[in-house]
Amino acid sequence: MGGRRIASLGNFLHWLIHHGLIVICIIGGWYCIAWGLLGWSDAWDLLVGRATPRNAPYPWLSWPLSVVGWLAVPAFVGAVVGYWVTSRVEDRRTATEEDFINRIAARVRGGEHS
């Protein structure tokens, strides 16, 4: 995909491709290494927090995978959703800040209470 085509996707997809893809690749790569050494079931249990890394055969692998499952994955999902919601709100915002201030000033001058 050329740079021009990526930029035309919109802010959310542009952010997701340039920043989110890096995080997804790091987490996915670490999980694939754990999958190869521990097996699919054990690696998944460590990632989602059903198993403790304390008794796992490769502590250098299982502790970071467990921490990623508890901290990085929810933080990344929250960041993606937050960015998406913010972009949707910004797209729908029609009034400028000046219009908003003028409406409040008109209510105060007119004595409206709502």
Secondary structure, 3 states (H helix, E strand, C coil): CCHHHHHCCCHHHHHHHHHHHHHHHHHHHHHHHHHHHHCHHHHHHHHHCCCCHHHCCCHHHHHHHHHHHHHHHHHHHHHHHHHHHHHHHHHHCCCCHHHHHHHHHHHHHHCCCC
